[in-house]
Amino acid sequence: METTRHFTATVYIVNDGAAALHYHPKLGIHVPPGGHVDRDEIPHEAGLRETREETGLDPSLIDDTDPVGAPAGETLPRPREQLLYDIDGDDRNVYHQHIDHVYFATVPSRAIDPEPGEAGVDAWDWYDREDLRAADIDQDTTALALSAIEAAENADR
């Protein structure tokens, strides 16, 4: 059976030394904002769109990409990580995967106001370094959230 792969984009958002994560009931874990890249959409734009839809906040990417200066091209923000997730399958086959582009961003406030149909404001929490280390959150999510906090602090310098 063929494996279906979808591109996704995730944005770890940071405000004042803390990253926002929400509980995803279908997955049973805490995750940052993100989702599928729509047709004809660029990954970082998808991440920004998903963040605005899920949080109501206006993110600013932390972008350390050096411009290439290609006359017929445009340098795109480089993801901090690219991860391949197996979404479903069985013991012998993987049927569905997500190729996730992970970005870091800052947001101007912690006033989360999701669009209708998104996880409610009560699903969201802000986690500083100590909270992340103490919480029952997946190791990869914790590591990326800690890296996002550090990147935001370094971007402020």
Order of alpha helices (4+ residues) and beta strands (2+ residues): beta-beta-beta-beta-alpha-beta-beta-beta-beta-alpha-alpha
